[in-house]
């Protein structure tokens, strides 16, 4: 289960990050527009902003893990090529 979730974040981390950023930006704009209107709409706008930030952070973690694994693979290839050369 965890491996499936990890694989999803590795494959789609940047897309998730961008979607979260977009949703949070829309929530912020909606919150500013509804600042003096209905308090329930302000709560929805705030919740949308928080959900967008959470999505952004989840995507950011996915991108971080993906880049770390790419770096490890690259380092392994360099070490393997050095071992073959020696």
Secondary structure as GFF3:
##gff-version 3
##sequence-region A 1 86
A	DSSP	alpha_helix	2	33	.	.	.	ID=ss1
A	DSSP	alpha_helix	39	85	.	.	.	ID=ss2
###
